[in-house]
Amino acid sequence: MSTQEVLMSYYDWLRALHLISVMAWMAGMLYLPRLFVYHAETGQESPQSETFKIMERRLLKIIINPAMIATWLFGLSMLVANPALLEQGWLHGKLTLVLILSGLHGYFARLVKVFARDANTRSPRFYRVLNEIPTLIMIAVVILAVVEPF
């Protein structure tokens, strides 16, 4: 049996694990910038700021990073199992948005380090706006994956 055949025999499991991973990743990507809003509202080196540093670091390291890795692994496994999906236009749009979300993930990781150094110069309003980007990407990805408009 080829790798493709083995993966195809577990395709429903791969899809389920992919969706679970996506939900965990998105939960973190929606919550982390909200923490940035609250953190930006506190004084640097205050007890609240120190608490936010811990929360942000743990959310990134324990939930968001592993969930993103799992999302990519299960998603790519589904593509290996069913390479015909790569011929679908909607998937190209979805993958583009997932790459953008992955870049945003990297930016959030950088911001965790900025806050950890007490070097934030952005306003809470900046983080409120930033908080909307993962939501918009999520909406577009779900529409592409479910409706398959092209």
Secondary structure as UniProt FT lines:
FT   HELIX           3..9
FT   HELIX           11..41
FT   TURN            44..45
FT   HELIX           47..58
FT   HELIX           59..64
FT   HELIX           65..81
FT   HELIX           83..87
FT   HELIX           89..116
FT   TURN            117..118
FT   HELIX           124..130
FT   HELIX           132..147
//
